Amino acid sequence: MTAQAHGSSGEAGAGLMRLTILLPYQIFAQENSVSRMVAETPEGSFGLLPHRLDCVAPLSRGILIYHTDAAGEILVAVDGGVLVKSGLSVQVSVRRAMGGTDISQLRAAIEREFRAQDEEDYTARTTMARLEMGFLRRFASLRHG
C-alpha cells in the first residue's frame, strides 16, 4: 500500500491517522489528525506512526498516548482491548476508558476504578452462578420428586 492510496480518504491532514476509541456502547473519542501514538500490550509498549504497516494488537490495561498538532499529547487510560491499524485508520476497542492530563493520576485511577469495577463484576458473576445453581437444584428435585 502506498501513502497516496491512504491519503485520499478525506482525513483532516494528509498523512495523519484517524483514531477512533470505541467503548461497548459508545464512541469515546474520534481524532482525525493523529501524528503518532503509543499503546501498551502484554509484550510491552509500541509506537505507531501513520505509515507503519497494518497490524492488530491486544491492549493491556494501561495508558494510550496520542499526539495531535491542535491538542498536543493526549492521555487515555484503557482497560484492555484490541487495536486495529488499517492504512491511516486506527480503531481501538476497549471495555472502559478515561481521559486525563497527568499520567500518574491516570495510573492511580486505573488501579482504583478499573480494579474496583473488576471486583464488582466478579461479585455479580459469582452471585448469578449461585442463583443459577440453586434454580437448577430445585428444578432437578421437582423432576425427580
DSSP file (Angstrom, degrees, kcal/mol; ACC not computed):
  #  RESIDUE AA STRUCTURE BP1 BP2  ACC     N-H-->O    O-->H-N    N-H-->O    O-->H-N    TCO  KAPPA ALPHA  PHI   PSI    X-CA   Y-CA   Z-CA
    1    1 A M              0   0    0      0, 0.0     2,-0.2     0, 0.0    86,-0.0   0.000 360.0 360.0 360.0 140.1    0.0    0.0    0.0
    2    2 A T     >  -     0   0    0      1,-0.1     4,-1.3     0, 0.0     5,-0.1  -0.631 360.0-116.2-102.5 162.4    1.3    3.4   -0.8
    3    3 A A  H  > S+     0   0    0     -2,-0.2     4,-2.3     1,-0.2    12,-0.2   0.861 115.7  58.7 -63.2 -34.5    0.9    6.6    1.1
    4    4 A Q  H  > S+     0   0    0      1,-0.2     4,-0.6     2,-0.2    -1,-0.2   0.892 101.5  53.7 -63.8 -39.2   -1.0    8.1   -1.8
    5    5 A A  H  4 S+     0   0    0      1,-0.2     3,-0.4     2,-0.2    -1,-0.2   0.868 114.1  42.6 -63.1 -35.7   -3.7    5.3   -1.5
    6    6 A H  H >< S+     0   0    0     -4,-1.3     3,-1.1     1,-0.2    -2,-0.2   0.850 106.1  62.2 -77.8 -34.3   -4.2    6.1    2.1
    7    7 A G  H 3< S+     0   0    0     -4,-2.3     3,-0.5     1,-0.3    -1,-0.2   0.554  89.6  68.7 -74.3  -7.3   -4.2    9.9    1.8
    8    8 A S  T 3< S+     0   0    0     -4,-0.6    -1,-0.3    -3,-0.4    -2,-0.1   0.280  71.8  91.2 -95.0  12.9   -7.2   10.1   -0.5
    9    9 A S  S <  S-     0   0    0     -3,-1.1    -1,-0.2     1,-0.0    -2,-0.1   0.345 101.8-102.4 -95.8   8.6   -9.8    9.1    2.1
   10   10 A G        +     0   0    0     -3,-0.5    -2,-0.1     1,-0.2    -3,-0.1   0.693  59.9 160.2  91.1  18.8  -10.7   12.5    3.4
   11   11 A E        -     0   0    0     -4,-0.2    -1,-0.2     1,-0.1    22,-0.1  -0.295  52.9-107.4 -72.0 164.6   -8.8   12.8    6.7
   12   12 A A  S    S+     0   0    0     20,-0.5     2,-0.4     1,-0.2    21,-0.2   0.885 103.9  26.5 -62.3 -42.0   -8.2   16.2    8.2
   13   13 A G  S >  S-     0   0    0     19,-0.7     3,-2.0     4,-0.1    -1,-0.2  -0.984  90.7-111.9-125.7 132.6   -4.4   16.3    7.4
   14   14 A A  T 3  S+     0   0    0     -2,-0.4     3,-0.1     1,-0.3    -7,-0.1  -0.376 103.6  15.3 -61.4 132.9   -2.8   14.3    4.6
   15   15 A G  T 3  S+     0   0    0      1,-0.3     2,-0.3   -12,-0.2    -1,-0.3   0.532 100.5 117.5  81.6   6.5   -0.6   11.5    6.0
   16   16 A L    <   -     0   0    0     -3,-2.0    -1,-0.3    16,-0.1    19,-0.2  -0.772  64.6-111.0-105.9 154.2   -2.1   11.7    9.5
   17   17 A M  E     -A   34   0A   0     17,-3.0    17,-2.6    -2,-0.3     2,-0.6  -0.479  13.7-136.7 -84.2 151.9   -4.0    8.9   11.2
   18   18 A R  E     - b   0  89A   0     70,-3.1    72,-3.3    15,-0.2     2,-0.5  -0.950  25.9-163.4-104.1 116.2   -7.7    8.8   12.0
   19   19 A L  E     -Ab  31  90A   0     12,-2.8    12,-2.8    -2,-0.6     2,-0.4  -0.874  12.2-178.7-107.4 131.2   -8.2    7.4   15.6
   20   20 A T  E     -Ab  30  91A   0     70,-2.4    72,-3.0    -2,-0.5     2,-0.6  -0.996  10.2-161.1-126.1 125.9  -11.4    6.1   16.9
   21   21 A I  E     -Ab  29  92A   0      8,-2.9     7,-2.5    -2,-0.4     8,-1.4  -0.935  16.5-163.3-107.4 116.1  -11.7    4.8   20.5
   22   22 A L  E     -Ab  27  93A   0     70,-3.8    72,-2.7    -2,-0.6     5,-0.2  -0.827  11.2-167.2-106.3 135.6  -14.7    2.6   20.9
   23   23 A L  E >   -A   26   0A   0      3,-3.0     3,-0.6    -2,-0.4    72,-0.2  -0.659  46.1 -93.4-103.8 169.0  -16.4    1.5   24.2
   24   24 A P  T 3  S+     0   0    0      0, 0.0    71,-0.1     0, 0.0     3,-0.1   0.829 121.3  18.1 -54.8 -32.7  -19.0   -1.3   24.2
   25   25 A Y  T 3  S+     0   0    0      1,-0.1     2,-0.3     0, 0.0    -3,-0.0   0.302 127.6  19.2-125.7  10.3  -21.9    1.2   23.9
   26   26 A Q  E <  S-A   23   0A   0     -3,-0.6    -3,-3.0     0, 0.0     2,-0.6  -0.988  76.9 -93.8-166.0 168.4  -20.5    4.4   22.6
   27   27 A I  E     -A   22   0A   0     -2,-0.3    -5,-0.2    -5,-0.2     3,-0.1  -0.861  29.6-169.9 -92.4 121.9  -17.6    6.2   20.8
   28   28 A F  E     -     0   0A   0     -7,-2.5     2,-0.3    -2,-0.6    -6,-0.2   0.901  66.6  -8.5 -78.7 -43.4  -15.2    7.5   23.5
   29   29 A A  E     -A   21   0A   0     -8,-1.4    -8,-2.9     2,-0.0     2,-0.4  -0.995  50.5-166.1-156.0 148.8  -13.1    9.7   21.1
   30   30 A Q  E     +A   20   0A   0     -2,-0.3     2,-0.4   -10,-0.2   -10,-0.2  -0.983  12.4 177.2-136.7 127.0  -12.5   10.4   17.5
   31   31 A E  E     -A   19   0A   0    -12,-2.8   -12,-2.8    -2,-0.4     3,-0.3  -0.997  14.3-170.9-130.0 134.1   -9.5   12.3   16.2
   32   32 A N  E    S+     0   0A   0     -2,-0.4   -19,-0.7   -14,-0.2   -20,-0.5   0.482  80.1  50.5-101.4  -4.4   -8.7   12.9   12.5
   33   33 A S  E     +     0   0A   0    -21,-0.2    36,-0.6   -22,-0.1     2,-0.6  -0.364  64.4 153.7-133.9  55.3   -5.2   14.3   12.8
   34   34 A V  E     -AC  17  68A   0    -17,-2.6   -17,-3.0    -3,-0.3    34,-0.2  -0.760  17.8-177.6 -90.1 122.2   -3.1   11.9   14.9
   35   35 A S  E     -     0   0A   0     32,-2.6     2,-0.3    -2,-0.6    -1,-0.2   0.756  66.9  -8.8 -91.2 -26.3    0.6   12.1   14.1
   36   36 A R  E     - C   0  67A   0     31,-0.8    31,-2.4    13,-0.2     2,-0.3  -0.981  59.3-170.6-163.4 159.3    1.8    9.4   16.5
   37   37 A M  E     -DC  48  66A   0     11,-1.8    11,-3.0    -2,-0.3     2,-0.4  -0.991  12.3-148.4-153.7 158.9    0.6    7.2   19.3
   38   38 A V  E     -DC  47  65A   0     27,-2.9    27,-2.6    -2,-0.3     2,-0.3  -0.999  18.8-177.1-130.7 131.6    1.9    4.7   21.9
   39   39 A A  E     -D   46   0A   0      7,-2.5     7,-2.3    -2,-0.4     2,-0.5  -0.898  22.0-126.2-127.6 156.8    0.0    1.8   23.2
   40   40 A E  E     +D   45   0A   0     -2,-0.3    20,-2.5    20,-0.2     5,-0.2  -0.901  28.2 176.1-107.5 129.6    0.6   -0.9   25.8
   41   41 A T  E >   -D   44   0A   0      3,-2.0     3,-1.6    -2,-0.5    18,-0.2  -0.725  49.5 -96.4-118.8 170.9    0.4   -4.6   25.0
   42   42 A P  T 3  S+     0   0    0      0, 0.0     3,-0.1     0, 0.0    17,-0.1   0.780 127.5  50.4 -58.9 -24.2    1.1   -7.7   27.1
   43   43 A E  T 3  S-     0   0    0      1,-0.4     2,-0.2    17,-0.0    -3,-0.0   0.482 126.2 -85.2 -92.3  -3.3    4.6   -7.8   25.5
   44   44 A G  E <   -D   41   0A   0     -3,-1.6    -3,-2.0     2,-0.0    -1,-0.4  -0.733  61.2 -39.9 128.2-177.8    5.3   -4.1   26.2
   45   45 A S  E     -D   40   0A   0     -5,-0.2     2,-0.3    -2,-0.2    -5,-0.2  -0.496  50.3-176.7 -82.8 151.3    4.7   -0.7   24.7
   46   46 A F  E     -D   39   0A   0     -7,-2.3    -7,-2.5    -2,-0.2     2,-0.3  -0.992  17.0-130.4-146.3 153.2    4.9    0.1   21.0
   47   47 A G  E     -D   38   0A   0     -2,-0.3     2,-0.4    -9,-0.2    -9,-0.2  -0.719  11.0-152.6-104.7 152.7    4.6    3.2   18.9
   48   48 A L  E     -D   37   0A   0    -11,-3.0   -11,-1.8    -2,-0.3    -2,-0.0  -0.988   9.4-175.7-124.2 131.8    2.5    3.8   15.8
   49   49 A L    >   -     0   0    0     -2,-0.4     3,-1.9   -13,-0.2   -13,-0.2  -0.835  43.2 -99.3-115.9 160.9    3.3    6.3   13.0
   50   50 A P  T 3  S+     0   0    0      0, 0.0   -34,-0.1     0, 0.0   -35,-0.1   0.825 118.6  39.5 -52.5 -40.0    1.0    7.0   10.1
   51   51 A H  T 3  S+     0   0    0    -36,-0.1     3,-0.1    37,-0.1    37,-0.1   0.149  82.8 127.8-104.5  22.6    2.7    4.8    7.5
   52   52 A R  S <  S-     0   0    0     -3,-1.9    35,-0.1     1,-0.1     3,-0.1  -0.375  73.3 -86.0 -65.8 154.5    3.6    1.9    9.8
   53   53 A L        -     0   0    0      1,-0.1    -1,-0.1    33,-0.1    32,-0.1  -0.246  53.6 -90.7 -59.9 152.0    2.4   -1.5    8.4
   54   54 A D        +     0   0    0     -3,-0.1     2,-0.3    30,-0.0    32,-0.2  -0.295  59.4 165.3 -60.9 149.2   -1.1   -2.5    9.2
   55   55 A C  E     -E   85   0A   0     30,-1.5    30,-3.2    -3,-0.1     2,-0.4  -0.989  36.1-140.2-160.7 164.3   -1.5   -4.5   12.4
   56   56 A V  E     +E   84   0A   0     -2,-0.3    28,-0.2    28,-0.2    26,-0.0  -0.998  28.1 176.9-128.8 132.9   -3.7   -5.9   15.1
   57   57 A A  E     -E   83   0A   0     26,-2.6    26,-2.9    -2,-0.4     2,-0.3  -0.999  29.6-125.2-141.0 136.4   -2.6   -5.9   18.7
   58   58 A P  E     -E   82   0A   0      0, 0.0     2,-0.4     0, 0.0    24,-0.3  -0.594  32.0-138.8 -73.3 141.0   -4.1   -6.9   22.0
   59   59 A L  E     -E   81   0A   0     22,-2.8    22,-1.4    -2,-0.3   -18,-0.3  -0.840   8.0-146.1-105.2 140.2   -4.0   -4.0   24.5
   60   60 A S        -     0   0    0    -20,-2.5    20,-0.5    -2,-0.4     2,-0.4  -0.510  41.0 -82.2 -89.4 164.9   -3.2   -4.3   28.2
   61   61 A R  S    S+     0   0    0     18,-0.2     2,-0.3    -2,-0.2    18,-0.2  -0.587  91.7  86.1 -63.9 123.3   -4.7   -2.2   30.9
   62   62 A G  E    S- F   0  78A   0     16,-2.0    16,-3.0    -2,-0.4     2,-0.5  -0.946  78.4 -39.2 173.8-155.6   -2.7    0.9   30.7
   63   63 A I  E     - F   0  77A   0     -2,-0.3     2,-0.5    14,-0.2    14,-0.2  -0.889  35.7-159.2-109.0 126.8   -2.2    4.3   29.1
   64   64 A L  E     - F   0  76A   0     12,-3.3    12,-2.4    -2,-0.5     2,-0.4  -0.909  15.4-166.1 -99.2 128.1   -2.8    5.1   25.5
   65   65 A I  E     +CF  38  75A   0    -27,-2.6   -27,-2.9    -2,-0.5     2,-0.3  -0.960  11.5 170.2-119.4 131.3   -0.9    8.2   24.4
   66   66 A Y  E     -CF  37  74A   0      8,-2.2     8,-3.3    -2,-0.4     2,-0.4  -0.970  19.3-141.8-138.3 159.1   -1.5   10.0   21.1
   67   67 A H  E     +CF  36  73A   0    -31,-2.4   -32,-2.6    -2,-0.3   -31,-0.8  -0.963  15.9 176.1-126.3 132.8   -0.5   13.3   19.6
   68   68 A T  E  >  -CF  34  72A   0      4,-2.2     4,-2.2    -2,-0.4   -34,-0.1  -0.948  35.1-128.2-125.5 152.2   -2.3   15.9   17.5
   69   69 A D  T  4 S+     0   0    0    -36,-0.6    -1,-0.1    -2,-0.3     4,-0.1   0.888 109.2  47.9 -63.9 -38.0   -1.0   19.3   16.4
   70   70 A A  T  4 S+     0   0    0    -37,-0.2    -1,-0.2     1,-0.2    -3,-0.0   0.917 128.0  19.9 -70.9 -44.8   -4.1   21.0   17.7
   71   71 A A  T  4 S-     0   0    0      1,-0.3     2,-0.2     3,-0.0    -2,-0.2   0.565  92.5-146.9-105.9 -11.0   -4.3   19.4   21.2
   72   72 A G  E  <  +F   68   0A   0     -4,-2.2    -4,-2.2     2,-0.1     2,-0.4  -0.552  62.6   2.7  78.7-145.6   -0.7   18.1   21.7
   73   73 A E  E     -F   67   0A   0     -6,-0.2     2,-0.4    -2,-0.2    -6,-0.2  -0.637  67.7-166.8 -82.9 130.0   -0.3   15.0   23.7
   74   74 A I  E     -F   66   0A   0     -8,-3.3    -8,-2.2    -2,-0.4     2,-0.4  -0.963   4.3-155.2-120.6 133.0   -3.5   13.3   24.9
   75   75 A L  E     -FG  65 100A   0     25,-0.9    25,-1.6    -2,-0.4     2,-0.4  -0.890  11.4-179.5-110.6 135.7   -3.6   10.5   27.5
   76   76 A V  E     -FG  64  99A   0    -12,-2.4   -12,-3.3    -2,-0.4     2,-0.4  -0.979  20.7-142.6-135.7 122.3   -6.3    7.9   27.8
   77   77 A A  E     -FG  63  98A   0     21,-3.4    21,-2.0    -2,-0.4     2,-0.3  -0.714  27.2-169.2 -79.1 129.7   -6.4    5.2   30.4
   78   78 A V  E     -FG  62  97A   0    -16,-3.0   -16,-2.0    -2,-0.4     2,-0.7  -0.917  23.6-141.2-124.6 150.7   -7.8    2.0   28.8
   79   79 A D        -     0   0    0     17,-2.0    16,-0.9     1,-0.4   -18,-0.2  -0.652  63.2 -68.6-110.9  73.0   -8.9   -1.3   30.3
   80   80 A G  S    S+     0   0    0     -2,-0.7    15,-1.0   -20,-0.5    -1,-0.4   0.290  76.2 123.7  64.0 162.1   -7.7   -3.9   27.9
   81   81 A G  E     -EH  59  94A   0    -22,-1.4   -22,-2.8    13,-0.2     2,-0.3  -0.998  53.7 -63.2 152.0-148.9   -9.0   -4.4   24.4
   82   82 A V  E     -EH  58  93A   0     11,-2.3    11,-2.8    -2,-0.3     2,-0.4  -0.996  25.9-151.9-142.7 145.1   -7.7   -4.5   20.9
   83   83 A L  E     -EH  57  92A   0    -26,-2.9   -26,-2.6    -2,-0.3     2,-0.5  -0.966  11.6-170.7-116.8 132.5   -6.1   -2.1   18.5
   84   84 A V  E     -EH  56  91A   0      7,-2.9     7,-2.9    -2,-0.4     2,-0.5  -0.984   1.7-169.4-125.6 120.7   -6.5   -2.4   14.7
   85   85 A K  E     +EH  55  90A   0    -30,-3.2   -30,-1.5    -2,-0.5     2,-0.4  -0.951  12.1 167.8-110.5 122.7   -4.5   -0.3   12.3
   86   86 A S  E >   - H   0  89A   0      3,-2.9     3,-2.1    -2,-0.5     2,-0.3  -0.935  65.9 -47.7-134.8 109.2   -5.5   -0.4    8.6
   87   87 A G  T 3  S-     0   0    0     -2,-0.4   -35,-0.1     1,-0.3   -81,-0.1  -0.509 122.3 -24.0  64.4-128.3   -4.0    2.2    6.4
   88   88 A L  T 3  S+     0   0    0     -2,-0.3   -70,-3.1   -82,-0.1     2,-0.5   0.347 119.5  98.7 -95.5   5.1   -4.3    5.5    8.2
   89   89 A S  E <   -bH  18  86A   0     -3,-2.1    -3,-2.9   -72,-0.2     2,-0.5  -0.816  50.0-174.8 -97.3 129.7   -7.3    4.3   10.2
   90   90 A V  E     -bH  19  85A   0    -72,-3.3   -70,-2.4    -2,-0.5     2,-0.5  -0.984   1.4-171.8-124.2 121.5   -6.7    3.2   13.8
   91   91 A Q  E     -bH  20  84A   0     -7,-2.9    -7,-2.9    -2,-0.5     2,-0.5  -0.956   2.4-169.3-114.9 130.7   -9.5    1.7   15.8
   92   92 A V  E     -bH  21  83A   0    -72,-3.0   -70,-3.8    -2,-0.5     2,-0.5  -0.979   2.2-168.9-118.2 122.2   -9.1    0.9   19.5
   93   93 A S  E     +bH  22  82A   0    -11,-2.8   -11,-2.3    -2,-0.5     2,-0.3  -0.957  18.2 162.2-115.8 119.1  -11.9   -1.1   21.1
   94   94 A V  E     - H   0  81A   0    -72,-2.7   -13,-0.2    -2,-0.5   -14,-0.1  -0.893  45.7-126.3-134.8 161.0  -11.8   -1.3   24.9
   95   95 A R  S    S+     0   0    0    -15,-1.0     2,-0.3   -16,-0.9    -1,-0.1   0.917  94.4   3.3 -72.0 -44.8  -14.1   -2.1   27.8
   96   96 A R        -     0   0    0    -16,-0.3   -17,-2.0   -17,-0.2     2,-0.3  -0.977  64.6-174.7-142.2 152.7  -13.5    1.2   29.7
   97   97 A A  E     -G   78   0A   0     -2,-0.3     2,-0.3   -19,-0.2   -19,-0.2  -0.991   3.6-173.8-148.2 152.6  -11.6    4.4   29.0
   98   98 A M  E     -G   77   0A   0    -21,-2.0   -21,-3.4    -2,-0.3     2,-0.2  -0.962  15.3-143.1-150.1 126.8  -10.8    7.5   31.0
   99   99 A G  E     +G   76   0A   0     -2,-0.3     2,-0.3   -23,-0.2   -23,-0.2  -0.522  30.2 146.5 -89.3 159.0   -9.1   10.7   29.8
  100  100 A G  E     -G   75   0A   0    -25,-1.6   -25,-0.9    -2,-0.2     3,-0.1  -0.975  45.7-129.4-173.5 176.3   -6.7   12.9   31.8
  101  101 A T  S    S+     0   0    0     -2,-0.3     2,-0.6     1,-0.2    -1,-0.1   0.594  87.0  68.2-115.6 -17.7   -3.7   15.1   31.6
  102  102 A D     >  -     0   0    0      1,-0.1     4,-2.2   -27,-0.1     5,-0.2  -0.922  63.9-155.8-111.1 119.2   -1.4   13.7   34.4
  103  103 A I  H  > S+     0   0    0     -2,-0.6     4,-2.4     1,-0.2     5,-0.2   0.861  94.0  51.6 -63.8 -36.9    0.0   10.2   33.8
  104  104 A S  H  > S+     0   0    0      2,-0.2     4,-2.0     1,-0.2    -1,-0.2   0.886 110.5  49.1 -68.7 -36.8    0.5    9.4   37.5
  105  105 A Q  H  > S+     0   0    0      2,-0.2     4,-2.3     1,-0.2    -2,-0.2   0.893 111.5  49.8 -66.9 -39.0   -3.1   10.3   38.3
  106  106 A L  H  X S+     0   0    0     -4,-2.2     4,-2.4     2,-0.2    -2,-0.2   0.914 109.4  50.8 -65.8 -41.8   -4.4    8.2   35.4
  107  107 A R  H  X S+     0   0    0     -4,-2.4     4,-2.0     1,-0.2    -1,-0.2   0.910 111.6  48.4 -61.5 -41.0   -2.3    5.2   36.5
  108  108 A A  H  X S+     0   0    0     -4,-2.0     4,-2.7     1,-0.2    -1,-0.2   0.898 110.2  51.9 -64.4 -40.2   -3.8    5.6   40.0
  109  109 A A  H  X>S+     0   0    0     -4,-2.3     4,-2.8     2,-0.2     5,-0.9   0.886 106.5  54.3 -64.3 -38.6   -7.3    5.8   38.5
  110  110 A I  I  X>S+     0   0    0     -4,-2.4     5,-1.1     1,-0.2     4,-0.8   0.957 112.4  43.3 -57.5 -50.7   -6.7    2.6   36.6
  111  111 A E  I  <5S+     0   0    0     -4,-2.0     4,-0.4     3,-0.2    -2,-0.2   0.929 122.7  37.9 -61.1 -46.2   -5.7    0.8   39.8
  112  112 A R  I  X5S+     0   0    0     -4,-2.7     4,-1.4     3,-0.2    -2,-0.2   0.975 127.4  26.5 -73.2 -57.1   -8.6    2.3   41.8
  113  113 A E  I  X5S+     0   0    0     -4,-2.8     4,-2.2    -5,-0.2    -3,-0.2   0.917 122.9  45.2 -81.9 -45.0  -11.5    2.5   39.5
  114  114 A F  I  X<S+     0   0    0     -5,-0.9     4,-2.1    -4,-0.8    -3,-0.2   0.907 116.1  47.3 -68.1 -39.5  -10.9   -0.3   37.0
  115  115 A R  H  ><S+     0   0    0     -5,-1.1     4,-2.2    -4,-0.4    -1,-0.2   0.896 110.9  52.1 -67.5 -38.6   -9.9   -2.8   39.7
  116  116 A A  H  X S+     0   0    0     -4,-1.4     4,-2.2     1,-0.2    -2,-0.2   0.911 110.3  49.0 -62.0 -41.8  -13.0   -1.8   41.8
  117  117 A Q  H  X S+     0   0    0     -4,-2.2     4,-2.7     2,-0.2    -2,-0.2   0.894 108.3  53.9 -64.6 -39.4  -15.1   -2.5   38.7
  118  118 A D  H  X S+     0   0    0     -4,-2.1     4,-2.5     1,-0.2    -2,-0.2   0.912 108.9  49.0 -59.7 -42.4  -13.4   -5.8   38.2
  119  119 A E  H  X S+     0   0    0     -4,-2.2     4,-2.4     2,-0.2    -2,-0.2   0.903 111.4  48.9 -64.8 -41.1  -14.3   -6.8   41.8
  120  120 A E  H  X S+     0   0    0     -4,-2.2     4,-2.4     2,-0.2    -2,-0.2   0.910 111.6  49.6 -64.1 -41.5  -17.9   -5.7   41.3
  121  121 A D  H  X S+     0   0    0     -4,-2.7     4,-2.6     2,-0.2    -2,-0.2   0.911 111.0  49.7 -62.4 -42.8  -18.1   -7.7   38.0
  122  122 A Y  H  X S+     0   0    0     -4,-2.5     4,-2.6     2,-0.2    -2,-0.2   0.919 111.2  49.0 -62.7 -44.4  -16.6  -10.8   39.8
  123  123 A T  H  X S+     0   0    0     -4,-2.4     4,-2.5     1,-0.2    -2,-0.2   0.911 112.0  48.8 -62.1 -42.9  -19.2  -10.5   42.6
  124  124 A A  H  X S+     0   0    0     -4,-2.4     4,-2.5     2,-0.2    -2,-0.2   0.917 112.4  47.8 -64.3 -43.4  -22.1  -10.2   40.2
  125  125 A R  H  X S+     0   0    0     -4,-2.6     4,-2.3     2,-0.2    -2,-0.2   0.904 112.6  49.3 -64.3 -40.5  -20.9  -13.2   38.2
  126  126 A T  H  X S+     0   0    0     -4,-2.6     4,-2.2     2,-0.2    -2,-0.2   0.918 111.6  48.7 -64.5 -43.8  -20.5  -15.2   41.4
  127  127 A T  H  X S+     0   0    0     -4,-2.5     4,-2.4     1,-0.2    -2,-0.2   0.915 111.6  49.4 -62.6 -44.1  -23.9  -14.3   42.6
  128  128 A M  H  X S+     0   0    0     -4,-2.5     4,-2.6     1,-0.2    -1,-0.2   0.901 109.7  51.7 -62.7 -40.7  -25.5  -15.2   39.2
  129  129 A A  H  X S+     0   0    0     -4,-2.3     4,-2.4     2,-0.2    -1,-0.2   0.906 110.3  48.7 -63.4 -41.2  -23.7  -18.5   39.2
  130  130 A R  H  X S+     0   0    0     -4,-2.2     4,-2.5     2,-0.2    -2,-0.2   0.915 111.8  49.0 -64.4 -42.9  -25.1  -19.3   42.7
  131  131 A L  H  X S+     0   0    0     -4,-2.4     4,-2.4     2,-0.2    -2,-0.2   0.917 112.0  48.8 -62.1 -43.3  -28.6  -18.3   41.7
  132  132 A E  H  X S+     0   0    0     -4,-2.6     4,-2.6     2,-0.2    -2,-0.2   0.910 111.5  49.1 -63.2 -42.7  -28.4  -20.5   38.6
  133  133 A M  H  X S+     0   0    0     -4,-2.4     4,-2.5     2,-0.2    -2,-0.2   0.915 111.3  49.7 -64.4 -42.4  -27.1  -23.5   40.6
  134  134 A G  H  X S+     0   0    0     -4,-2.5     4,-2.4     2,-0.2    -2,-0.2   0.913 111.8  48.6 -61.2 -43.1  -29.9  -23.1   43.2
  135  135 A F  H  X S+     0   0    0     -4,-2.4     4,-2.7     1,-0.2    -2,-0.2   0.933 111.7  48.9 -61.8 -46.2  -32.5  -22.9   40.4
  136  136 A L  H  X S+     0   0    0     -4,-2.6     4,-2.6     2,-0.2    -2,-0.2   0.889 110.6  50.6 -63.3 -39.1  -31.1  -26.0   38.7
  137  137 A R  H  X S+     0   0    0     -4,-2.5     4,-2.3     2,-0.2    -1,-0.2   0.934 113.2  45.4 -63.1 -45.7  -31.1  -27.9   42.0
  138  138 A R  H  X S+     0   0    0     -4,-2.4     4,-1.8     2,-0.2    -2,-0.2   0.903 113.7  49.6 -64.6 -40.3  -34.7  -27.0   42.8
  139  139 A F  H  X S+     0   0    0     -4,-2.7     4,-1.8     1,-0.2    -2,-0.2   0.910 111.3  48.9 -64.0 -42.2  -35.7  -27.8   39.2
  140  140 A A  H  X S+     0   0    0     -4,-2.6     4,-1.9     1,-0.2    -2,-0.2   0.880 109.6  52.2 -65.4 -37.5  -33.9  -31.2   39.4
  141  141 A S  H  X S+     0   0    0     -4,-2.3     4,-1.0     1,-0.2    -1,-0.2   0.842 108.4  51.4 -70.2 -30.8  -35.6  -32.0   42.7
  142  142 A L  H  < S+     0   0    0     -4,-1.8    -1,-0.2     2,-0.2    -2,-0.2   0.887 110.0  49.7 -68.2 -38.6  -39.0  -31.3   41.2
  143  143 A R  H  < S+     0   0    0     -4,-1.8    -2,-0.2     1,-0.2    -1,-0.2   0.872 119.8  35.4 -67.5 -38.1  -38.4  -33.6   38.3
  144  144 A H  H  <        0   0    0     -4,-1.9    -1,-0.2     1,-0.2    -2,-0.2   0.534 360.0 360.0 -94.4  -7.1  -37.2  -36.5   40.5
  145  145 A G     <        0   0    0     -4,-1.0    -1,-0.2    -5,-0.2    -2,-0.2   0.440 360.0 360.0 -95.2 360.0  -39.6  -35.8   43.3
